[in-house]
Amino acid sequence: MSLDADQVRKIAHLARLAIREEDIPGYAHNLSNILDLVEKMNQVDTDGIEPMAHSHDAVQRLREDRVTETNQREHFQVNAPQSEDGLFLVPRVIE
């Protein structure tokens, strides 16, 4: 797919980008190459291929799920205008 100067200007306007007039041919060439690559990728038959979360089939190292801080609820609620049963009370905003 080949983009012309008017299409590049429209894309720049939609993206709220200011580009110089002399840079438009370069943008048109680069964007056209990107769209050509996307078109080639769309033609690849991916039927029967399972999606991957990671190209190396790596797993994320997770830390142990344990409490690392002490409960300071009473300390923080001292400054609250109103609290009840460990909860902050706030004015109703939706009627």
Contacts in CASP RR format, 6 or more apart in sequence:
PFRMAT RR
TARGET T0000
AUTHOR 0000-0000-0000
METHOD contacts of the structure
MODEL  1
MSLDADQVRKIAHLARLAIREEDIPGYAHNLSNILDLVEKMNQVDTDGIE
PMAHSHDAVQRLREDRVTETNQREHFQVNAPQSEDGLFLVPRVIE
1 32 0 8 1.000
1 35 0 8 1.000
1 36 0 8 1.000
1 39 0 8 1.000
2 28 0 8 1.000
2 32 0 8 1.000
3 11 0 8 1.000
3 28 0 8 1.000
3 31 0 8 1.000
3 32 0 8 1.000
3 35 0 8 1.000
4 28 0 8 1.000
5 24 0 8 1.000
5 25 0 8 1.000
5 28 0 8 1.000
7 28 0 8 1.000
8 19 0 8 1.000
8 24 0 8 1.000
8 27 0 8 1.000
8 28 0 8 1.000
8 31 0 8 1.000
9 24 0 8 1.000
11 31 0 8 1.000
12 18 0 8 1.000
12 19 0 8 1.000
12 27 0 8 1.000
19 27 0 8 1.000
73 86 0 8 1.000
77 83 0 8 1.000
77 86 0 8 1.000
77 88 0 8 1.000
80 88 0 8 1.000
80 89 0 8 1.000
81 89 0 8 1.000
82 88 0 8 1.000
82 89 0 8 1.000
82 90 0 8 1.000
83 89 0 8 1.000
END
